[in-house]
Every structure is written in C-alpha cells, then in structure tokens.
Amino acid sequence: MRKLYYASGFVLLSDTVCEAVLDYAHALAEVGKSDVVQVPALSDEGARGETTMLIGPASQLFAAPALDRAVDLEDDDIVATMRLKIARLRPPNPQVEEQDPVTDHYGDWPGTGTEL
C-alpha cells in the first residue's frame, strides 16, 4: 500500500495502482497533456471509495510507503487502461532486426551448407 500525495493531502492506493498513476502522470507530462483518472482508494480519514484526480504536466505527485490496512484496492482493469493510455502517448519504437549487409546481398560463402 502506498500514500499518494496530491494537492494538500494524500490517498492510500495499492502499490500497482499507485505505480500506474505515477507512470501515467509522467507520460502525460512528457507530451504536455492532462487527464482525469478515477481509482479505488482510501482517503486520509480511512474511507474507501473512488478518488478522482486531474493529472498532467503541473501535477506534483509523490508516493511513500504506508501501513497495510488490509483493504483490497487492486483494480487490474484501471491499471491496464492507464498502461494502454501510456503506450498511446509514446511514439512507436520499431525494432530493427540485425542484418548482415554482405550476407543479405550475396548469400553465404560457398561450402557453408547454404550456397547460392
């Protein structure tokens, strides 16, 4: 469980939800955008519910460990949605196969079993 400090207070989030929120806020800041997210949380008073946050370039967020309150705050769907949004914000990163220009052009040397 983590305390996510936001504005003038904090909310308690599961580790995975907190990490996804921070990663998403970082990705939004990189492209100068903002978004509203709603995540399961405990308030600083200990009330369980949904927390709605505006995150983006001006967000000043930080997280710290918190005592486990034995409350399930995991939400795989919300984490997956934020990860998908992060991926959409980042430019594609094509993977290039390593190629040998000589072999690709001329083929293997004679006698290696893969002659032209």
C-alpha positions as CSV (number, residue, x, y, z in Angstrom):
1,M,0.0,0.0,0.0
2,R,1.2,3.5,-0.8
3,K,0.4,7.0,0.2
4,L,0.0,9.2,-2.9
5,Y,0.4,12.8,-2.0
6,Y,-1.7,15.0,-4.2
7,A,-2.6,18.7,-3.7
8,S,-2.9,19.3,0.0
9,G,-3.5,15.7,1.2
10,F,-3.0,12.1,0.3
11,V,-4.9,9.0,-0.6
12,L,-4.0,5.4,0.0
13,L,-3.6,3.3,-3.1
14,S,-2.5,-0.2,-3.9
15,D,1.1,-0.5,-5.0
16,T,0.2,-1.3,-8.6
17,V,-2.5,1.4,-8.9
18,C,-0.1,4.0,-7.4
19,E,2.7,3.0,-9.8
20,A,0.3,3.2,-12.8
21,V,-0.9,6.7,-11.7
22,L,2.6,8.0,-11.4
23,D,3.7,6.4,-14.7
24,Y,0.7,7.9,-16.5
25,A,1.2,11.3,-14.9
26,H,4.8,11.2,-16.1
27,A,3.8,10.2,-19.7
28,L,1.2,13.0,-19.8
29,A,3.8,15.5,-18.6
30,E,6.2,14.4,-21.4
31,V,3.6,15.4,-24.0
32,G,2.1,18.4,-22.2
33,K,-1.3,16.9,-21.7
34,S,-3.6,16.2,-18.8
35,D,-6.3,13.7,-17.9
36,V,-8.7,12.8,-15.2
37,V,-8.4,9.4,-13.6
38,Q,-10.6,7.6,-11.1
39,V,-9.0,4.9,-9.0
40,P,-10.0,2.9,-5.9
41,A,-8.5,4.5,-2.8
42,L,-8.7,5.1,1.0
43,S,-8.9,8.8,2.0
44,D,-6.7,10.2,4.7
45,E,-9.6,9.6,7.0
46,G,-9.8,5.9,6.0
47,A,-12.9,6.0,3.9
48,R,-12.8,3.5,1.0
49,G,-14.1,4.8,-2.3
50,E,-13.1,6.1,-5.7
51,T,-10.7,9.0,-5.9
52,T,-10.8,11.3,-8.9
53,M,-7.6,13.2,-9.8
54,L,-6.6,15.6,-12.5
55,I,-3.0,14.6,-13.5
56,G,-0.7,16.1,-16.1
57,P,2.3,18.4,-16.5
58,A,1.6,20.5,-13.4
59,S,0.9,17.6,-11.1
60,Q,3.1,17.5,-8.1
61,L,2.7,13.9,-7.0
62,F,4.9,11.7,-4.8
63,A,4.3,8.4,-3.1
64,A,5.6,6.9,0.1
65,P,5.1,3.5,1.8
66,A,2.0,3.2,4.0
67,L,0.8,0.7,6.6
68,D,-1.2,-2.0,5.0
69,R,-4.9,-1.5,6.0
70,A,-6.0,-5.0,4.9
71,V,-8.3,-3.4,2.3
72,D,-8.2,-4.6,-1.3
73,L,-7.6,-1.6,-3.5
74,E,-6.3,-3.5,-6.6
75,D,-8.0,-2.9,-9.9
76,D,-6.4,-4.7,-12.8
77,D,-8.8,-3.0,-15.4
78,I,-7.8,0.5,-14.3
79,V,-4.1,-0.4,-14.3
80,A,-4.4,-1.9,-17.8
81,T,-6.3,1.1,-19.1
82,M,-3.6,3.5,-17.8
83,R,-0.9,1.3,-19.3
84,L,-2.7,1.4,-22.6
85,K,-3.1,5.2,-22.5
86,I,0.7,5.5,-21.7
87,A,1.5,3.3,-24.7
88,R,-0.7,5.5,-26.9
89,L,1.1,8.7,-25.7
90,R,4.5,7.4,-26.6
91,P,5.8,7.3,-30.2
92,P,6.2,3.8,-31.7
93,N,9.5,2.2,-31.1
94,P,10.1,-0.1,-34.1
95,Q,12.5,-2.9,-33.5
96,V,15.1,-3.4,-36.3
97,E,16.4,-6.8,-36.9
98,E,20.2,-7.1,-37.0
99,Q,21.2,-7.7,-40.6
100,D,24.4,-8.5,-42.2
101,P,24.5,-6.4,-45.4
102,V,27.0,-8.8,-47.1
103,T,25.1,-12.0,-46.4
104,D,21.8,-10.3,-47.2
105,H,23.1,-9.2,-50.6
106,Y,25.4,-12.0,-51.7
107,G,24.3,-15.0,-49.6
108,D,26.5,-17.2,-47.5
109,W,30.0,-18.2,-48.6
110,P,30.3,-21.4,-50.6
111,G,30.9,-24.5,-48.5
112,T,28.9,-23.4,-45.6
113,G,25.8,-25.5,-46.5
114,T,23.7,-22.7,-47.7
115,E,25.3,-22.0,-51.1
116,L,23.7,-19.8,-53.7
